[in-house]
Amino acid sequence: MDRESMEKINTYCQKHKLTLVYANTMMTGPPHDPEFTVAVKIDNVEYGKGTGKNKKEAKAAAAKTTWEMIEKQMRSEKSNSNSTFSEHSNSSQVPAQSDLDNSCSDDSAAKLVEKMKDVAVCEKPSPHQRNARSSAKSKIAANFHYARKKEEKNQMSDFDENLPDLDTNTSEENESPYTVNKRFLESFNNIEPIGEGGFGNVFKATGKLDERTYAVKRVHITKNVKREVTGLAGLNHENIVRYYSSWKGNDYVTYPDSRQKSEKEVPCLFIQMELCEQGTLENWIEKNRRNRKYHEMAQNKFLQILEAVEYIHSKELIHRDLKPQNIFISHEDKIKIGDFGLVTSVMNETLTENRGTKTYMAPEQCGDSYGMEVDIYALGLIWFEILSAFSSQHERSKVWHTVRDGKLPEGFTNKFPTKAPIIKKMLSRDPSGRYSASEILNFLKSVDEDNSFKIHTR
């Protein structure tokens, strides 16, 4: 019966020239006992869904549900059609075969077949008949999913429509348990999740055309989500994650707190960018902190971070969320600052309160008046963390609160006598007392032959 349903749907769609897609919406459950969900889409509108232990079972179940929906709608249409004919037609309008042969000689055989199937007439139809025929192909789609499309349109109203609208789902040739977005699946192979956070999911994926590996970030579209695209696209620096392209389309999203997928597809923004194979600065510290050349390497890494922040500030932008988890290491061992979801212009008169990660947030970010100095405060904490190379989060947490107040541990000050004063200035409670990124770079570059810093004061 299920195979029969699939054949009937195919015939129905061919007859009415509708596109038919079996979309693999998701895979749930453990790898040894998965459950697949497939949805039938006709002219890009979702009909029935089905589940099964494999895609074939799920597809068959979805087809059965869909055909039942179509049959129900056709019965309703037939009833309406009979009512229309009783009001506006008489029996003489149903032609004999000879009538068709004589009066419709200019029609093709295919047209005649369609006329017989639809019980059509060669004489000019009434307005009611024309309306009934022209709407036959779209009635079902409109009835089932008008409400869903209206909701999605409202969600997208705040989003800039200049991005290419390459939307929704896929067929069996392009499949992934992690996405159903058409462009994502048509453009990339080997899609694998590599990270997630409050602002979305990040995947590693290989481009089908160039065979290069990229990071693709998927973000549920909200009012200001375009900020990350505009922030990244406008920057070109060797120590900033490179932006390639972006698009919007529907997809399921995974919520970071519950690790559960959304129940339905939601409007998403996809950002294709450079993949940093060595992971985050946080991982780099853990991996290298026992290396005898660690502090020499750490100095080099922090210089690169400063170069990137100086460049960002030169563009009159504030990152607002600098932390080791948003600073990456490329395969060339270069620093790459990323995650520009909170980037904003210093010219913005209405800055948002409490934006950033509280652990690295400057005191003034709790209000609505701040500038580039918030990034310097975060850099002071990052520099302290790099040099300290804590063995655990517990060890770090014991001193973090006092460090945020600019009070560095005595052992740290003794070990880094020339760097500690600079870090203390960076952590000043008064933003005007902090050095700029350019000033700190000059301090670090003015190292004498003994690798000691010259003393600088303001």
FENFEN-V45141 format. One line per field, one symbol per residue. ss: DSSP state (h for helix, s for strand, l for the rest). A space follows every 50 residues. Layout:
ss->???
This chain:
ss->lhhhhhhhhhhhhhhllllsssssssssllhhhlssssssssllssssss ssllhhhhhhhhhhhhhhhhhhhhhhhhhhhhhhhhhhllhhhlllhhhh hhhlllllhhhhhhhhhlllllllllhhhhhhhhllllhhhhhhhhhhhh hhhhhhllllllllsllllllllllllllllhhhhhhsssssssssslls ssssssslllllssssssssllllllhhhhhhhllllllsllssssssss sllsllllllsllllssssssssslllllshhhhhhhhlllllhhhhhhh hhhhhhhhhhhhhhllsslllllhhhssslllllsssllllllsslllll lllllllhhhllhhhhllllllhhhhhhhhhhhhhhhhllllhhhhhhhh hhhhlllllhhhhhhllllhhhhhhhllllhhhlllhhhhhhhhhlslll llslllll
